[in-house]
Amino acid sequence: MHSMEGVHKKQRKEFFSMYPYFQKNRKPNPSNPSGLSVREASPADPLRQFLAENPAFGMLLFQVTGGQGAVPIERATVVISKALPNGRTLSVTTMTDESGKTAEISLPAPRRDKSQTPGGTDVFATYDALIFAPGTVPVVVHDIPIFDGITTIQPVALSFDVSGARRDEAESITDTEPNL
């Protein structure tokens, strides 16, 4: 099991480096001669609580198409987010390649063995995503489930905006069935 623990530590490091939130509140500390950065947080800190409840990682990638799924959308922007109880939002932004796919994004999720604990709650974390590209109607996907150790592929079909009118509202979709 030690090898998997190493993978999770590497993924956690990648997660922290992706989110600018973790770069804030870094101050020099004379009582810490090693120079390691430590962010002060109370045990009730919603970010710390979220990470404690979601110590594992799952992967998420998007397949973005247009023209009723026939055309891959290159350079579509995908913003994945997770709202925390204190009003802060964790988010990461990525773009699709020429095949309409994003890279796999590593996201915190509850450990798989949590489901075997009596009274265990959800065995997945949920995230929202905003997807948009020039000339298309933006789409918001709610409640994308992320499971420990599993890659979720989220297909998104963007509609081409033929009216030319500026859209202030995104089409909203709630994901009900994960594609594993």
N, C-alpha and C positions, 0 to 999 in steps of 0.2 A: 504493500500500500504506500510505501514511501515515495515511489516513483510518481504516483498520481498526485501526491501532496506537492511535489516539486512543480508539476504542471500547473496546479492551481495557484501556487505562489507566483509563477511566471505570468499567468493570466491576470492575477490580481494586480501585479505591477503594471501590465499593459492597460488595465482598466483605469488605474489611478493616473497614468500619464495621459490618457485620452480626455479626461475631464478637467477643464480649467478650474473648476470649483476647488480641487485639491491643491492648487497652486497658491491659493489665497492664504492670508493670515500667517505668512512665514516671517518670523522676526528673529534677529540674532539673539542668542540666549547665553549670557556670560557663564551661567552655571552648567552649560552643556559644551565643554571644550572640544568634543568630537566634531561639532558642527552639524550633527544630524538635525534635520528639521522635524519638529514635533508640533502638531497642531493641538492646542488646548481644546478639549471638548468635554462637556459634562456627560455622565452616563445617559442622560435623557436626550442627548443630541440625536435628532431624527436621522441624520446621515449615518452616524455610528450604529444606531439601532437597525437601520435598513441593511447595512453591511453585515452586522452580526446575524440577522435573520436570513441572509442570503450569502453564505460563505463560499458557495460553489459557483461554477460558471457554465453557462450554455452559450451557444453561438446563434447569431441571427444574420441571415443574408436576405436581400431583396432581389426579386426579378421584376423589373419595371418594363411594361410594354404599353403600346398605344395601338390605335386602329383595331380595336376589339381583340387585343392580345396578339396581333399578327406582326407588329413592328417593335423590335427592342428600342427602348429610349436611352440613348447615350447622354451622359452628363446630367442626368436627373439628380436633383439634390434630395437627400434623405436625412431628416433630422429625427433621431430616436430620442425619446425623453421619458423620464420617470419623475412624477411629482412626489415630493416629500411632504409630510404633514406640516412642516413649519413654513410652507409657502415657497421654499426653494425648489428648483427643478434641476435634476441631473440631465445633461443632454450631450449627445455626440452627433456630429454631422459627417456624412460621407457622400460620395457620388457614384453613379453607375458607370460602368465601362462600355465599350462598343457593343457588348452583348446584352446590355441592359441590366447587368448584375452588379451588386456591390460586393466588396470584400466581406468576409465573415467578420462580424463584430462580436467580441467577447463581452457578455453582460452577466452581472451577478444574478444568481438563482439559489433557491434553497437546496440543501443537500438531498440527494435521492433517498437516502435512508430515513429522512424525516417522515416519509409516508408510512413507515413501519412503527412509528412512535404512537402510542395510544393518545388520542386527542390531537394528533398532528393536524395542522391547518393545510393550506395550499402547498402543493409540492412543485409549484412553479411560480415565477414572478411574472408580472405583466408590465408591458411597456407600450407607449403610444408612439406613432410615427407620423410625420408630415412629409409628403412626397410631392415635389413640384418640378416642372421643367418649362422652359420658354414655350409659349404657344399651347399650353395644356391647362386644364382645370386642376388646381391642387387637390390632393386627397389626404385625409387624415384617417389613419387606421388606429382604432382603440383596442386595448387589452390583448396585445400580442403575447401569447404565453411563451416563456423561456424556461426550459427544463435543464437540470444538471446534466452535463455531458452530452447533450443532444443539439444538433444543428437544426434550427427551424428555418424553412425557406418560405418567405412571405411574398406571394405574387401580388402585384399591384398593376391594374390596368388604368392608365390615364386617358382621359377623353381629350381630344383636340378641341381647343376653343375656337370654333369657327365663327363666332359672333364678333370677335375682335374687341368685345367690351371688356373692361377691366373687372376682374372678379375679386371681390373682397371676402368672399366666403368659400371655404373649402368643402368639397364633398366629404361626408363623414361615413366611415365604415367601422362596424364593430366586428372584430374577428371572433367567430364562434367555434371554429374547428381548426386546431393547429395542423399544419402540413409538416409532417416529420419525415 
